[in-house]
Amino acid sequence: MPESANQPIVRALNIHKKYKDVVALDGIEIEIMPSEFTALLGPNGAGKTTLVEIIEGIQLPDSGEITLFGKHWIGNKDELYRQIGLSFQETRFEDKLTVAETLKLFASFFRLNNARVDEILNIVNLEEKRKAYVMNLSGGQRQKLALGIALLNEPKLLILDEPTTGLDPTARREIWAILHSLKKKQGTAMILTSHYMEEAENLCDKIIIIDKGKVLAKGTLKELIADSKTSEIIQFKVNDRSLFPDFSSFNDLREINWDDSTNLVTMNVDNTSAFLPELIAKLNNAGCKISELRCRYVTLDDLFIRMTGRKLTD
């Protein structure tokens, strides 16, 4: 079945995978559409790596169905691998090869000429490093090289496993800029695993949150926040929790969470501008002093903690 704008290029249906007594995937179902950037988020052990390896054709599910571009891996590996690009968290290169030589080596696997190597050097902003030995590249430059290799065959689907882990903020944003340009110019779809919430928010159209082998939520950031039924947060610290008044009668208050180690209060509210004056007045009347008051919108990090009970980096 040829892919179209209305057909998913990745479709996983009721995927199950088990390692002895450990359930890695428990009925996972996802779809990736053409030109769509999708983030797979989950804490360690959530099942992300297993799912990505099944999508990549490295593993087979115990049950369920996985198709890429409407085709199964069995009997179609050569064709499917020509349409995908892979970039891992850490890629080992031959240190004594130059950047250009490394790209030429991988280009030869696809029978691509030197013109494509030159294009890639420009795309990933490594033209000035074409004669540099890989051993002399910075971490960010190595990741650009890994990304360039993944792009050599002009993939319709790019799979990136934590591509900016360990990079400084400047190098991370350079990778983001390359990916934004790639999507705009080539319409490439992408699956991204990441431990950076900001990365998922910045790059991805759709977010899929996975924990304990199940999909907890999926959609755009706007849709996920709308489903959470609140989009605003008030945070502050109190000097004495025993003086904290009862707010159960406040209709705009959705939820209160305490951090016992710091006395940090987090309130999920419907309307900060309406709620805040009443909050301050009630706290003052109770003699409860507050500090470090902040008002903000719900972030992806907030949603993730609410769904999984953990931070992404836990």
C-alpha positions as CSV (number, residue, x, y, z in Angstrom):
1,M,0.0,0.0,0.0
2,P,1.7,3.3,-1.0
3,E,1.8,6.0,1.6
4,S,-0.2,9.2,1.2
5,A,-0.8,12.3,3.3
6,N,-3.8,10.5,4.9
7,Q,-2.1,7.2,5.6
8,P,0.2,6.6,8.5
9,I,3.8,5.8,7.6
10,V,4.2,3.9,10.9
11,R,1.3,1.9,12.4
12,A,1.7,-0.2,15.6
13,L,-1.4,-2.2,16.6
14,N,-1.7,-4.0,19.9
15,I,2.0,-4.5,20.3
16,H,3.1,-6.9,23.1
17,K,6.7,-7.7,24.1
18,K,7.9,-9.6,27.1
19,Y,11.3,-10.5,28.4
20,K,10.9,-13.6,30.7
21,D,8.7,-12.2,33.5
22,V,9.1,-8.5,32.5
23,V,6.4,-6.9,30.4
24,A,8.1,-4.3,28.2
25,L,5.1,-3.5,26.0
26,D,1.5,-4.1,26.9
27,G,-0.8,-3.4,24.0
28,I,0.9,-0.3,22.6
29,E,-0.9,1.4,19.6
30,I,0.5,4.4,17.8
31,E,0.4,6.0,14.4
32,I,3.0,8.4,12.8
33,M,1.8,10.4,9.8
34,P,3.9,11.8,7.0
35,S,5.9,14.9,7.8
36,E,4.9,14.5,11.5
37,F,7.5,15.0,14.3
38,T,6.5,12.8,17.2
39,A,8.1,12.6,20.6
40,L,8.1,9.3,22.6
41,L,8.5,10.2,26.3
42,G,8.7,8.0,29.2
43,P,10.9,7.3,32.3
44,N,13.6,4.6,32.2
45,G,12.0,1.2,31.8
46,A,8.9,2.6,30.3
47,G,9.3,0.6,27.1
48,K,10.5,3.3,24.7
49,T,13.6,1.5,23.6
50,T,11.8,-1.7,22.9
51,L,9.1,0.1,20.9
52,V,11.7,2.0,18.8
53,E,13.7,-1.2,18.1
54,I,10.5,-2.9,16.9
55,I,9.7,0.1,14.7
56,E,13.3,-0.1,13.4
57,G,13.0,-3.8,12.6
58,I,15.7,-4.8,15.1
59,Q,13.2,-6.8,17.2
60,L,9.9,-8.5,16.4
61,P,6.9,-8.2,18.8
62,D,5.5,-11.2,20.6
63,S,2.1,-10.3,19.2
64,G,0.5,-7.4,17.4
65,E,1.3,-5.8,14.1
66,I,3.9,-3.2,13.0
67,T,3.9,-1.7,9.5
68,L,6.1,1.0,7.9
69,F,4.8,2.6,4.7
70,G,2.0,0.0,4.7
71,K,4.5,-3.0,4.7
72,H,5.7,-5.5,7.3
73,W,9.4,-5.9,8.0
74,I,9.4,-9.6,7.1
75,G,10.2,-9.8,3.4
76,N,10.6,-6.1,3.0
77,K,13.7,-5.2,5.0
78,D,15.9,-4.0,2.1
79,E,13.2,-1.7,0.8
80,L,12.2,-0.3,4.2
81,Y,15.8,0.4,5.3
82,R,16.2,2.5,2.3
83,Q,13.4,4.8,3.5
84,I,14.5,5.3,7.1
85,G,17.4,7.1,8.8
86,L,18.7,6.2,12.3
87,S,20.7,8.3,14.7
88,F,21.6,7.0,18.2
89,Q,22.4,8.7,21.4
90,E,26.1,7.8,20.9
91,T,27.7,6.6,17.7
92,R,31.2,5.3,17.4
93,F,33.2,6.5,14.4
94,E,36.7,5.7,13.2
95,D,38.8,8.4,14.8
96,K,41.5,8.6,12.1
97,L,39.0,9.3,9.3
98,T,38.0,12.8,8.4
99,V,34.4,14.1,8.5
100,A,34.2,13.9,4.7
101,E,35.8,10.4,4.6
102,T,33.3,9.2,7.2
103,L,30.3,10.5,5.2
104,K,31.8,9.0,1.9
105,L,32.1,5.6,3.6
106,F,28.4,5.6,4.6
107,A,27.4,7.1,1.3
108,S,29.0,4.1,-0.5
109,F,26.5,1.8,1.3
110,F,23.7,3.5,-0.6
111,R,25.8,4.0,-3.8
112,L,25.6,7.8,-3.4
113,N,28.1,10.1,-5.0
114,N,30.3,12.9,-3.5
115,A,27.8,15.5,-4.5
116,R,25.4,14.1,-1.8
117,V,28.2,14.2,0.7
118,D,28.7,17.9,0.0
119,E,25.0,18.5,0.4
120,I,25.0,16.8,3.8
121,L,28.0,18.8,5.0
122,N,26.0,21.9,4.2
123,I,22.8,20.6,5.8
124,V,24.4,19.8,9.1
125,N,26.8,22.8,9.0
126,L,30.0,20.8,9.0
127,E,31.5,22.2,5.7
128,E,34.3,23.9,7.6
129,K,35.1,20.6,9.4
130,R,35.2,18.4,6.2
131,K,39.0,17.8,6.6
132,A,39.0,17.5,10.4
133,Y,39.6,14.1,12.0
134,V,36.6,12.7,13.8
135,M,38.7,12.4,17.0
136,N,39.0,16.2,17.1
137,L,35.3,17.0,16.9
138,S,33.3,18.3,19.8
139,G,30.3,16.4,21.2
140,G,27.9,18.6,19.2
141,Q,29.9,18.2,16.0
142,R,29.9,14.4,16.4
143,Q,26.1,14.5,16.8
144,K,25.8,16.6,13.7
145,L,27.9,14.0,11.8
146,A,25.7,11.2,13.1
147,L,22.6,13.1,12.0
148,G,24.2,13.7,8.6
149,I,24.8,10.0,8.2
150,A,21.2,9.3,9.0
151,L,20.1,11.8,6.3
152,L,22.3,10.6,3.5
153,N,19.6,8.4,1.9
154,E,17.0,11.2,2.1
155,P,14.8,9.2,4.5
156,K,11.1,9.6,4.7
157,L,11.3,8.6,8.4
158,L,14.0,9.7,10.7
159,I,14.4,7.9,14.1
160,L,16.5,9.8,16.7
161,D,17.3,8.3,20.1
162,E,18.2,11.1,22.5
163,P,20.2,13.0,19.8
164,T,21.2,15.9,22.1
165,T,21.9,14.2,25.4
166,G,25.0,15.6,27.0
167,L,25.3,18.6,24.6
168,D,25.5,22.2,25.8
169,P,22.4,24.4,25.1
170,T,24.0,26.0,22.1
171,A,24.9,22.7,20.4
172,R,21.4,21.4,21.3
173,R,19.7,24.3,19.6
174,E,21.9,24.0,16.5
175,I,20.6,20.4,16.1
176,W,17.0,21.7,16.6
177,A,17.5,24.2,13.8
178,I,18.8,21.5,11.4
179,L,15.7,19.4,12.2
180,H,13.3,22.3,11.8
181,S,14.9,23.1,8.4
182,L,14.7,19.4,7.4
183,K,11.0,19.2,8.1
184,K,10.3,22.5,6.2
185,K,12.3,21.6,3.1
186,Q,11.9,17.8,2.8
187,G,8.7,17.0,4.7
188,T,10.6,14.2,6.6
189,A,8.7,12.5,9.5
190,M,10.5,11.9,12.8
191,I,10.3,9.8,15.9
192,L,12.3,11.3,18.8
193,T,13.1,9.9,22.2
194,S,14.4,12.5,24.6
195,H,15.0,13.3,28.2
196,Y,14.5,17.0,27.5
197,M,10.9,18.3,27.8
198,E,11.9,21.5,26.1
199,E,13.2,19.5,23.1
200,A,9.9,17.7,22.7
201,E,7.9,20.9,23.0
202,N,10.2,22.8,20.6
203,L,10.4,20.1,17.9
204,C,7.4,17.8,17.9
205,D,3.9,18.1,16.5
206,K,2.6,15.1,18.6
207,I,3.7,13.8,22.0
208,I,3.2,10.2,23.1
209,I,3.7,9.5,26.8
210,I,4.5,5.9,27.7
211,D,4.9,4.2,31.1
212,K,5.0,0.6,32.1
213,G,4.5,-0.6,28.5
214,K,1.3,1.4,28.0
215,V,0.4,4.6,26.2
216,L,-0.9,7.0,28.9
217,A,-1.6,9.9,26.5
218,K,-1.0,11.1,23.0
219,G,-1.8,14.3,21.1
220,T,-0.4,17.8,20.6
221,L,0.8,19.7,23.7
222,K,-2.3,21.9,23.4
223,E,-4.5,18.8,23.4
224,L,-2.8,17.2,26.3
225,I,-3.1,20.4,28.4
226,A,-6.8,20.8,27.4
227,D,-7.4,17.2,28.6
228,S,-5.7,17.9,31.9
229,K,-8.6,20.4,32.6
230,T,-6.3,23.1,33.8
231,S,-3.6,25.2,32.2
232,E,-2.4,27.5,35.0
233,I,-0.3,27.0,38.0
234,I,0.5,29.0,41.2
235,Q,3.5,28.0,43.2
236,F,4.9,29.4,46.5
237,K,6.6,28.4,49.7
238,V,5.1,28.8,53.2
239,N,6.8,29.4,56.5
240,D,4.5,27.2,58.6
241,R,2.3,24.5,57.1
242,S,0.2,24.3,60.2
243,L,-1.1,27.8,59.5
244,F,-2.1,26.9,55.9
245,P,-5.9,27.5,55.6
246,D,-8.5,25.3,54.0
247,F,-9.2,26.1,50.3
248,S,-11.7,23.3,49.6
249,S,-14.5,25.9,49.0
250,F,-12.6,27.7,46.2
251,N,-14.3,26.7,43.0
252,D,-11.4,27.8,40.7
253,L,-8.9,25.5,42.5
254,R,-8.5,22.1,40.8
255,E,-5.6,20.5,42.8
256,I,-3.1,21.2,45.6
257,N,0.2,19.4,45.8
258,W,2.8,19.7,48.6
259,D,6.6,19.1,48.5
260,D,7.2,18.2,52.2
261,S,10.9,18.7,51.9
262,T,10.7,22.3,50.8
263,N,7.2,23.4,51.9
264,L,6.5,24.2,48.2
265,V,2.8,24.5,47.4
266,T,1.6,23.9,43.8
267,M,-1.9,24.9,43.0
268,N,-3.6,24.0,39.7
269,V,-6.2,26.7,39.0
270,D,-8.7,27.7,36.3
271,N,-8.0,31.4,36.3
272,T,-4.9,32.9,38.0
273,S,-6.0,36.5,37.8
274,A,-9.3,35.8,39.5
275,F,-7.9,33.3,42.1
276,L,-4.7,35.1,43.2
277,P,-6.2,38.1,45.1
278,E,-8.5,35.7,47.1
279,L,-5.5,33.4,47.7
280,I,-3.3,36.2,49.1
281,A,-6.2,37.6,51.3
282,K,-6.9,34.2,52.8
283,L,-3.3,33.4,53.5
284,N,-2.8,36.9,55.2
285,N,-5.9,36.4,57.3
286,A,-4.5,33.1,58.5
287,G,-1.1,34.6,59.3
288,C,0.6,32.3,56.8
289,K,3.6,34.0,55.3
290,I,4.6,33.0,51.7
291,S,7.7,33.5,49.6
292,E,9.0,32.7,46.1
293,L,5.5,33.2,44.5
294,R,5.3,32.2,40.8
295,C,2.5,32.1,38.4
296,R,2.9,30.1,35.1
297,Y,1.2,27.9,32.5
298,V,1.2,24.1,32.7
299,T,4.2,22.6,31.0
300,L,4.8,19.2,29.5
301,D,6.9,18.4,32.6
302,D,3.8,19.0,34.8
303,L,1.7,16.7,32.7
304,F,4.3,14.0,32.7
305,I,4.7,14.0,36.5
306,R,0.9,14.0,36.9
307,M,0.5,11.0,34.6
308,T,3.5,8.9,35.7
309,G,4.3,10.1,39.2
310,R,7.9,10.6,38.1
311,K,10.0,13.1,36.3
312,L,11.3,12.2,32.9
313,T,14.8,11.9,34.2
314,D,13.9,9.6,37.1
